[in-house]
Amino acid sequence: MTQTDSTKVGAGIAAPLAVFRLAKVSDVSQLVALEKQIFGSDAWRASSIRRLVTRPEAEYTVAVLDSGEIVGFSLFLLEGETCFHIGNLGVVEEQRKRGLGRLLMERMLERSRQLGASRVYLEVASHNHAARAFYTKLGFTETGLSPAYYQDGSDAVIMDYPG
């Protein structure tokens, strides 16, 4: 299920020109640092990221500037044959509200269509109103709640995308 194309993004929007490509094991240290910067105590561990980068049923995409700096990432996992779980999305603070997160999400949604997913879903922290609004704007609807989902004990809202 690997996708090997690199796609230049950012032209026509305020985001700097970046390239989307699949993450590599050599990206793990940068991804760990970004996870900590973006998600704090809920950041994924290096071992988890390394495992996901190499799993055939996962697609970990990074947005990379010409300098080599990773400024955004997304992850989905194909669960079974038709369930598409969006596991992670992150954009560095300096690049937010410039369209990069939307482009990463649109790329994942396009991959879900290509792979014939019958269900696309994600979890988002119940207190993260900005992310919930972002996902709603993309067409996701809130369909459930997962109590104490995160390490800090906060709940996750489950959101589904119409397939």
PyMOL commands that set and color helices and strands:
alter all, ss='L'
color gray80, all
select helices_A, chain A and resi 25-42+46-54+93-95+100-114+129-137
alter helices_A, ss='H'
color red, helices_A
select strands_A, chain A and resi 7-9+18-22+58-65+70-79+83-91+119-125+141-146+156-161
alter strands_A, ss='S'
color yellow, strands_A
deselect
rebuild
show_as cartoon
